Amino acid sequence: MCISQRTLKRWANNPTPDKRPTTAPVKQPRQLSEDEEQRILMVCNLPQYADLPASQIVPLLADKDVYIGSESTIYRVLKKHRQLT
């Protein structure tokens, strides 16, 4: 560990409690709304896309001038809703 003796003594003499459990999570300004997540799930569960990975869904939708999110966003939403295999 690369901390000085003085720092170690200061931490030992003046311990501060961990404040992470008491703070409320911050809503990210660009976070997807529930409607946007549901749209991604709806599109990914359509029969023509159900067996495809996001890396193939995104270009197919782009050919139709449809953008529901990036490849990583689609993976993140699918993972959140436990739809990744």
N, CA, C and O atoms as a Tinker XYZ file with bonds, in Angstrom:
   340  protein
     1  N      0.846000   -1.162000    0.000000    73     2
     2  CA     0.000000    0.000000    0.000000    64     1     3
     3  C      0.896000    1.232000    0.000000    63     2     4     5
     4  O      1.862000    1.292000    0.761000    81     3
     5  N      0.596000    2.190000   -0.822000    73     3     6
     6  CA     1.463000    3.356000   -0.988000    64     5     7
     7  C      0.862000    4.597000   -0.346000    63     6     8     9
     8  O      0.600000    5.586000   -1.031000    81     7
     9  N      0.642000    4.553000    0.964000    73     7    10
    10  CA     0.195000    5.748000    1.668000    64     9    11
    11  C      1.194000    6.033000    2.778000    63    10    12    13
    12  O      1.867000    5.131000    3.277000    81    11
    13  N      1.275000    7.282000    3.148000    73    11    14
    14  CA     2.257000    7.650000    4.169000    64    13    15
    15  C      1.773000    7.226000    5.552000    63    14    16    17
    16  O      0.585000    6.989000    5.776000    81    15
    17  N      2.723000    7.138000    6.461000    73    15    18
    18  CA     2.401000    6.800000    7.851000    64    17    19
    19  C      1.454000    7.843000    8.440000    63    18    20    21
    20  O      0.538000    7.512000    9.193000    81    19
    21  N      1.686000    9.098000    8.090000    73    19    22
    22  CA     0.863000   10.192000    8.609000    64    21    23
    23  C     -0.598000   10.030000    8.170000    63    22    24    25
    24  O     -1.512000   10.231000    8.970000    81    23
    25  N     -0.811000    9.674000    6.928000    73    23    26
    26  CA    -2.169000    9.471000    6.429000    64    25    27
    27  C     -2.835000    8.321000    7.166000    63    26    28    29
    28  O     -3.998000    8.420000    7.556000    81    27
    29  N     -2.122000    7.258000    7.352000    73    27    30
    30  CA    -2.657000    6.098000    8.051000    64    29    31
    31  C     -3.057000    6.456000    9.483000    63    30    32    33
    32  O     -4.119000    6.046000    9.954000    81    31
    33  N     -2.212000    7.216000   10.173000    73    31    34
    34  CA    -2.528000    7.639000   11.543000    64    33    35
    35  C     -3.746000    8.562000   11.566000    63    34    36    37
    36  O     -4.603000    8.448000   12.442000    81    35
    37  N     -3.815000    9.479000   10.595000    73    35    38
    38  CA    -4.951000   10.399000   10.541000    64    37    39
    39  C     -6.251000    9.633000   10.318000    63    38    40    41
    40  O     -7.266000    9.933000   10.946000    81    39
    41  N     -6.222000    8.656000    9.438000    73    39    42
    42  CA    -7.417000    7.846000    9.190000    64    41    43
    43  C     -7.802000    7.048000   10.434000    63    42    44    45
    44  O     -8.986000    6.910000   10.744000    81    43
    45  N     -6.824000    6.536000   11.132000    73    43    46
    46  CA    -7.098000    5.730000   12.323000    64    45    47
    47  C     -7.658000    6.590000   13.458000    63    46    48    49
    48  O     -8.525000    6.139000   14.206000    81    47
    49  N     -7.169000    7.821000   13.590000    73    47    50
    50  CA    -7.609000    8.702000   14.674000    64    49    51
    51  C     -8.934000    9.398000   14.383000    63    50    52    53
    52  O     -9.630000    9.806000   15.313000    81    51
    53  N     -9.290000    9.537000   13.124000    73    51    54
    54  CA   -10.502000   10.264000   12.759000    64    53    55
    55  C    -11.267000    9.489000   11.684000    63    54    56    57
    56  O    -11.372000    9.945000   10.545000    81    55
    57  N    -11.795000    8.331000   12.041000    73    55    58
    58  CA   -12.498000    7.551000   11.011000    64    57    59
    59  C    -13.811000    8.228000   10.617000    63    58    60    61
    60  O    -14.574000    8.678000   11.472000    81    59
    61  N    -14.053000    8.289000    9.343000    73    59    62
    62  CA   -15.316000    8.839000    8.854000    64    61    63
    63  C    -16.155000    7.684000    8.330000    63    62    64    65
    64  O    -15.652000    6.817000    7.615000    81    63
    65  N    -17.418000    7.675000    8.682000    73    63    66
    66  CA   -18.269000    6.570000    8.218000    64    65    67
    67  C    -18.494000    6.641000    6.709000    63    66    68    69
    68  O    -18.427000    7.705000    6.093000    81    67
    69  N    -18.756000    5.502000    6.157000    73    67    70
    70  CA   -19.051000    5.412000    4.731000    64    69    71
    71  C    -20.416000    6.035000    4.477000    63    70    72    73
    72  O    -21.410000    5.602000    5.060000    81    71
    73  N    -20.478000    7.045000    3.615000    73    71    74
    74  CA   -21.729000    7.764000    3.381000    64    73    75
    75  C    -22.510000    7.227000    2.184000    63    74    76    77
    76  O    -23.606000    7.709000    1.901000    81    75
    77  N    -21.972000    6.252000    1.489000    73    75    78
    78  CA   -22.660000    5.748000    0.303000    64    77    79
    79  C    -24.035000    5.149000    0.600000    63    78    80    81
    80  O    -24.967000    5.405000   -0.162000    81    79
    81  N    -24.208000    4.370000    1.659000    73    79    82
    82  CA   -25.540000    3.793000    1.886000    64    81    83
    83  C    -26.624000    4.828000    2.199000    63    82    84    85
    84  O    -27.807000    4.559000    1.994000    81    83
    85  N    -26.236000    5.999000    2.690000    73    83    86
    86  CA   -27.235000    6.984000    3.090000    64    85    87
    87  C    -27.581000    7.970000    1.982000    63    86    88    89
    88  O    -28.528000    8.743000    2.125000    81    87
    89  N    -26.851000    7.958000    0.907000    73    87    90
    90  CA   -27.137000    8.898000   -0.172000    64    89    91
    91  C    -28.115000    8.287000   -1.163000    63    90    92    93
    92  O    -28.104000    7.081000   -1.410000    81    91
    93  N    -28.943000    9.125000   -1.712000    73    91    94
    94  CA   -29.923000    8.665000   -2.700000    64    93    95
    95  C    -29.249000    8.565000   -4.066000    63    94    96    97
    96  O    -28.402000    9.396000   -4.394000    81    95
    97  N    -29.609000    7.566000   -4.863000    73    95    98
    98  CA   -29.027000    7.475000   -6.199000    64    97    99
    99  C    -29.461000    8.662000   -7.054000    63    98   100   101
   100  O    -30.595000    9.133000   -6.968000    81    99
   101  N    -28.546000    9.124000   -7.865000    73    99   102
   102  CA   -28.806000   10.276000   -8.716000    64   101   103
   103  C    -29.344000    9.791000  -10.054000    63   102   104   105
   104  O    -28.765000    8.901000  -10.676000    81   103
   105  N    -30.451000   10.376000  -10.495000    73   103   106
   106  CA   -31.003000   10.031000  -11.803000    64   105   107
   107  C    -30.152000   10.715000  -12.868000    63   106   108   109
   108  O    -29.966000   11.932000  -12.852000    81   107
   109  N    -29.653000    9.923000  -13.771000    73   107   110
   110  CA   -28.810000   10.454000  -14.831000    64   109   111
   111  C    -29.661000   11.247000  -15.822000    63   110   112   113
   112  O    -30.767000   10.823000  -16.156000    81   111
   113  N    -29.165000   12.385000  -16.295000    73   111   114
   114  CA   -29.976000   13.220000  -17.180000    64   113   115
   115  C    -30.320000   12.558000  -18.514000    63   114   116   117
   116  O    -31.344000   12.877000  -19.118000    81   115
   117  N    -29.483000   11.651000  -18.969000    73   115   118
   118  CA   -29.745000   11.007000  -20.262000    64   117   119
   119  C    -30.290000    9.591000  -20.105000    63   118   120   121
   120  O    -30.325000    8.824000  -21.067000    81   119
   121  N    -30.706000    9.253000  -18.910000    73   119   122
   122  CA   -31.225000    7.914000  -18.648000    64   121   123
   123  C    -32.492000    7.665000  -19.463000    63   122   124   125
   124  O    -33.327000    8.554000  -19.627000    81   123
   125  N    -32.616000    6.446000  -19.967000    73   123   126
   126  CA   -33.796000    6.096000  -20.755000    64   125   127
   127  C    -35.046000    6.132000  -19.892000    63   126   128   129
   128  O    -35.022000    5.759000  -18.719000    81   127
   129  N    -36.126000    6.582000  -20.485000    73   127   130
   130  CA   -37.402000    6.539000  -19.776000    64   129   131
   131  C    -37.934000    5.108000  -19.835000    63   130   132   133
   132  O    -37.440000    4.280000  -20.600000    81   131
   133  N    -38.923000    4.837000  -19.036000    73   131   134
   134  CA   -39.532000    3.505000  -19.040000    64   133   135
   135  C    -40.155000    3.204000  -20.405000    63   134   136   137
   136  O    -40.106000    2.068000  -20.876000    81   135
   137  N    -40.736000    4.221000  -21.035000    73   135   138
   138  CA   -41.325000    4.032000  -22.368000    64   137   139
   139  C    -40.265000    3.653000  -23.401000    63   138   140   141
   140  O    -40.495000    2.795000  -24.253000    81   139
   141  N    -39.103000    4.301000  -23.317000    73   139   142
   142  CA   -38.026000    3.984000  -24.259000    64   141   143
   143  C    -37.520000    2.563000  -24.046000    63   142   144   145
   144  O    -37.243000    1.845000  -25.008000    81   143
   145  N    -37.400000    2.161000  -22.790000    73   143   146
   146  CA   -36.972000    0.783000  -22.508000    64   145   147
   147  C    -38.000000   -0.217000  -23.023000    63   146   148   149
   148  O    -37.641000   -1.244000  -23.599000    81   147
   149  N    -39.268000    0.082000  -22.816000    73   147   150
   150  CA   -40.317000   -0.824000  -23.283000    64   149   151
   151  C    -40.322000   -0.924000  -24.804000    63   150   152   153
   152  O    -40.589000   -1.991000  -25.358000    81   151
   153  N    -40.030000    0.178000  -25.476000    73   151   154
   154  CA   -39.970000    0.149000  -26.947000    64   153   155
   155  C    -38.818000   -0.749000  -27.408000    63   154   156   157
   156  O    -38.975000   -1.531000  -28.345000    81   155
   157  N    -37.671000   -0.636000  -26.754000    73   155   158
   158  CA   -36.534000   -1.496000  -27.099000    64   157   159
   159  C    -36.904000   -2.959000  -26.892000    63   158   160   161
   160  O    -36.622000   -3.801000  -27.744000    81   159
   161  N    -37.534000   -3.260000  -25.764000    73   159   162
   162  CA   -37.937000   -4.644000  -25.496000    64   161   163
   163  C    -38.954000   -5.135000  -26.517000    63   162   164   165
   164  O    -38.876000   -6.270000  -26.986000    81   163
   165  N    -39.908000   -4.276000  -26.858000    73   163   166
   166  CA   -40.935000   -4.665000  -27.822000    64   165   167
   167  C    -40.304000   -4.997000  -29.176000    63   166   168   169
   168  O    -40.628000   -6.015000  -29.787000    81   167
   169  N    -39.402000   -4.132000  -29.635000    73   167   170
   170  CA   -38.768000   -4.357000  -30.933000    64   169   171
   171  C    -37.896000   -5.609000  -30.896000    63   170   172   173
   172  O    -37.934000   -6.417000  -31.824000    81   171
   173  N    -37.120000   -5.775000  -29.843000    73   171   174
   174  CA   -36.224000   -6.935000  -29.754000    64   173   175
   175  C    -36.983000   -8.250000  -29.631000    63   174   176   177
   176  O    -36.449000   -9.307000  -29.967000    81   175
   177  N    -38.214000   -8.196000  -29.158000    73   175   178
   178  CA   -39.010000   -9.414000  -29.008000    64   177   179
   179  C    -39.915000   -9.696000  -30.205000    63   178   180   181
   180  O    -40.645000  -10.687000  -30.213000    81   179
   181  N    -39.867000   -8.831000  -31.212000    73   179   182
   182  CA   -40.616000   -9.115000  -32.437000    64   181   183
   183  C    -40.039000  -10.378000  -33.082000    63   182   184   185
   184  O    -38.836000  -10.621000  -32.990000    81   183
   185  N    -40.875000  -11.176000  -33.727000    73   183   186
   186  CA   -40.395000  -12.442000  -34.295000    64   185   187
   187  C    -39.183000  -12.300000  -35.225000    63   186   188   189
   188  O    -38.293000  -13.150000  -35.214000    81   187
   189  N    -39.146000  -11.231000  -36.028000    73   187   190
   190  CA   -38.037000  -11.096000  -36.974000    64   189   191
   191  C    -36.714000  -10.717000  -36.299000    63   190   192   193
   192  O    -35.653000  -10.857000  -36.907000    81   191
   193  N    -36.764000  -10.237000  -35.045000    73   191   194
   194  CA   -35.544000   -9.841000  -34.341000    64   193   195
   195  C    -35.247000  -10.702000  -33.114000    63   194   196   197
   196  O    -34.167000  -10.595000  -32.534000    81   195
   197  N    -36.172000  -11.535000  -32.723000    73   195   198
   198  CA   -36.051000  -12.267000  -31.463000    64   197   199
   199  C    -34.802000  -13.145000  -31.387000    63   198   200   201
   200  O    -34.236000  -13.317000  -30.308000    81   199
   201  N    -34.372000  -13.695000  -32.508000    73   199   202
   202  CA   -33.216000  -14.594000  -32.500000    64   201   203
   203  C    -31.916000  -13.906000  -32.896000    63   202   204   205
   204  O    -30.895000  -14.569000  -33.082000    81   203
   205  N    -31.945000  -12.587000  -33.024000    73   203   206
   206  CA   -30.762000  -11.857000  -33.467000    64   205   207
   207  C    -30.111000  -11.103000  -32.313000    63   206   208   209
   208  O    -30.801000  -10.645000  -31.402000    81   207
   209  N    -28.787000  -10.973000  -32.348000    73   207   210
   210  CA   -28.122000  -10.137000  -31.349000    64   209   211
   211  C    -28.300000   -8.662000  -31.701000    63   210   212   213
   212  O    -28.651000   -8.316000  -32.829000    81   211
   213  N    -28.055000   -7.814000  -30.733000    73   211   214
   214  CA   -28.199000   -6.371000  -30.947000    64   213   215
   215  C    -27.296000   -5.881000  -32.074000    63   214   216   217
   216  O    -27.637000   -4.931000  -32.778000    81   215
   217  N    -26.154000   -6.524000  -32.244000    73   215   218
   218  CA   -25.229000   -6.114000  -33.302000    64   217   219
   219  C    -25.816000   -6.310000  -34.696000    63   218   220   221
   220  O    -25.331000   -5.718000  -35.660000    81   219
   221  N    -26.844000   -7.126000  -34.810000    73   219   222
   222  CA   -27.523000   -7.302000  -36.095000    64   221   223
   223  C    -28.839000   -6.536000  -36.148000    63   222   224   225
   224  O    -29.287000   -6.138000  -37.224000    81   223
   225  N    -29.454000   -6.331000  -34.999000    73   223   226
   226  CA   -30.730000   -5.601000  -34.956000    64   225   227
   227  C    -30.528000   -4.137000  -35.333000    63   226   228   229
   228  O    -31.301000   -3.583000  -36.113000    81   227
   229  N    -29.497000   -3.516000  -34.784000    73   227   230
   230  CA   -29.267000   -2.085000  -35.022000    64   229   231
   231  C    -29.109000   -1.774000  -36.512000    63   230   232   233
   232  O    -29.765000   -0.851000  -36.996000    81   231
   233  N    -28.268000   -2.501000  -37.264000    73   231   234
   234  CA   -28.160000   -2.183000  -38.695000    64   233   235
   235  C    -29.444000   -2.461000  -39.479000    63   234   236   237
   236  O    -29.768000   -1.734000  -40.417000    81   235
   237  N    -30.171000   -3.506000  -39.097000    73   235   238
   238  CA   -31.428000   -3.792000  -39.795000    64   237   239
   239  C    -32.432000   -2.657000  -39.587000    63   238   240   241
   240  O    -33.140000   -2.267000  -40.515000    81   239
   241  N    -32.485000   -2.137000  -38.372000    73   239   242
   242  CA   -33.379000   -1.012000  -38.104000    64   241   243
   243  C    -32.889000    0.254000  -38.804000    63   242   244   245
   244  O    -33.695000    1.058000  -39.274000    81   243
   245  N    -31.584000    0.429000  -38.873000    73   243   246
   246  CA   -31.028000    1.608000  -39.542000    64   245   247
   247  C    -31.384000    1.607000  -41.026000    63   246   248   249
   248  O    -31.613000    2.664000  -41.613000    81   247
   249  N    -31.430000    0.429000  -41.626000    73   247   250
   250  CA   -31.841000    0.336000  -43.031000    64   249   251
   251  C    -33.275000    0.819000  -43.228000    63   250   252   253
   252  O    -33.649000    1.257000  -44.316000    81   251
   253  N    -34.074000    0.735000  -42.164000    73   251   254
   254  CA   -35.472000    1.186000  -42.224000    64   253   255
   255  C    -35.627000    2.596000  -41.652000    63   254   256   257
   256  O    -36.746000    3.062000  -41.435000    81   255
   257  N    -34.498000    3.274000  -41.407000    73   255   258
   258  CA   -34.486000    4.617000  -40.803000    64   257   259
   259  C    -35.154000    4.642000  -39.432000    63   258   260   261
   260  O    -35.874000    5.583000  -39.099000    81   259
   261  N    -34.909000    3.604000  -38.646000    73   259   262
   262  CA   -35.446000    3.523000  -37.284000    64   261   263
   263  C    -34.270000    3.451000  -36.321000    63   262   264   265
   264  O    -33.357000    2.646000  -36.502000    81   263
   265  N    -34.298000    4.297000  -35.297000    73   263   266
   266  CA   -33.251000    4.270000  -34.274000    64   265   267
   267  C    -33.912000    4.173000  -32.912000    63   266   268   269
   268  O    -34.634000    5.080000  -32.497000    81   267
   269  N    -33.663000    3.073000  -32.218000    73   267   270
   270  CA   -34.221000    2.909000  -30.876000    64   269   271
   271  C    -33.138000    3.008000  -29.809000    63   270   272   273
   272  O    -33.445000    3.153000  -28.625000    81   271
   273  N    -31.889000    2.931000  -30.212000    73   271   274
   274  CA   -30.781000    3.022000  -29.277000    64   273   275
   275  C    -29.550000    2.366000  -29.868000    63   274   276   277
   276  O    -29.615000    1.664000  -30.877000    81   275
   277  N    -28.436000    2.612000  -29.220000    73   275   278
   278  CA   -27.191000    2.013000  -29.688000    64   277   279
   279  C    -27.164000    0.525000  -29.348000    63   278   280   281
   280  O    -27.999000    0.021000  -28.597000    81   279
   281  N    -26.197000   -0.146000  -29.913000    73   279   282
   282  CA   -26.037000   -1.573000  -29.643000    64   281   283
   283  C    -25.825000   -1.813000  -28.149000    63   282   284   285
   284  O    -26.424000   -2.720000  -27.571000    81   283
   285  N    -24.978000   -1.003000  -27.530000    73   283   286
   286  CA   -24.714000   -1.193000  -26.097000    64   285   287
   287  C    -25.946000   -0.873000  -25.255000    63   286   288   289
   288  O    -26.175000   -1.509000  -24.227000    81   287
   289  N    -26.736000    0.103000  -25.683000    73   287   290
   290  CA   -27.970000    0.429000  -24.958000    64   289   291
   291  C    -28.939000   -0.740000  -25.015000    63   290   292   293
   292  O    -29.571000   -1.083000  -24.016000    81   291
   293  N    -29.052000   -1.346000  -26.181000    73   291   294
   294  CA   -29.955000   -2.492000  -26.325000    64   293   295
   295  C    -29.488000   -3.639000  -25.434000    63   294   296   297
   296  O    -30.299000   -4.266000  -24.753000    81   295
   297  N    -28.190000   -3.916000  -25.437000    73   295   298
   298  CA   -27.670000   -4.973000  -24.568000    64   297   299
   299  C    -27.936000   -4.653000  -23.097000    63   298   300   301
   300  O    -28.312000   -5.534000  -22.324000    81   299
   301  N    -27.740000   -3.398000  -22.717000    73   299   302
   302  CA   -27.944000   -3.002000  -21.322000    64   301   303
   303  C    -29.405000   -3.191000  -20.898000    63   302   304   305
   304  O    -29.678000   -3.673000  -19.799000    81   303
   305  N    -30.338000   -2.809000  -21.773000    73   303   306
   306  CA   -31.764000   -2.957000  -21.462000    64   305   307
   307  C    -32.142000   -4.437000  -21.400000    63   306   308   309
   308  O    -32.868000   -4.855000  -20.498000    81   307
   309  N    -31.658000   -5.218000  -22.343000    73   307   310
   310  CA   -31.960000   -6.650000  -22.329000    64   309   311
   311  C    -31.396000   -7.318000  -21.078000    63   310   312   313
   312  O    -32.042000   -8.182000  -20.485000    81   311
   313  N    -30.203000   -6.920000  -20.685000    73   311   314
   314  CA   -29.604000   -7.485000  -19.476000    64   313   315
   315  C    -30.409000   -7.088000  -18.243000    63   314   316   317
   316  O    -30.644000   -7.911000  -17.358000    81   315
   317  N    -30.827000   -5.840000  -18.187000    73   315   318
   318  CA   -31.611000   -5.358000  -17.045000    64   317   319
   319  C    -32.901000   -6.151000  -16.883000    63   318   320   321
   320  O    -33.341000   -6.418000  -15.765000    81   319
   321  N    -33.499000   -6.524000  -18.002000    73   319   322
   322  CA   -34.765000   -7.253000  -17.970000    64   321   323
   323  C    -34.570000   -8.765000  -18.123000    63   322   324   325
   324  O    -35.516000   -9.503000  -18.396000    81   323
   325  N    -33.333000   -9.201000  -17.943000    73   323   326
   326  CA   -32.966000  -10.630000  -17.949000    64   325   327
   327  C    -33.407000  -11.345000  -19.220000    63   326   328   329
   328  O    -33.971000  -12.438000  -19.174000    81   327
   329  N    -33.140000  -10.710000  -20.346000    73   327   330
   330  CA   -33.496000  -11.325000  -21.618000    64   329   331
   331  C    -32.271000  -11.704000  -22.442000    63   330   332   333
   332  O    -32.394000  -12.043000  -23.619000    81   331
   333  N    -31.107000  -11.649000  -21.836000    73   331   334
   334  CA   -29.904000  -12.104000  -22.530000    64   333   335
   335  C    -29.671000  -13.567000  -22.192000    63   334   336   337
   336  O    -29.868000  -13.996000  -21.055000    81   335
   337  N    -29.255000  -14.314000  -23.183000    73   335   338
   338  CA   -28.978000  -15.733000  -22.927000    64   337   339
   339  C    -27.498000  -15.979000  -22.864000    63   338   340
   340  O    -27.070000  -17.115000  -22.657000    81   339
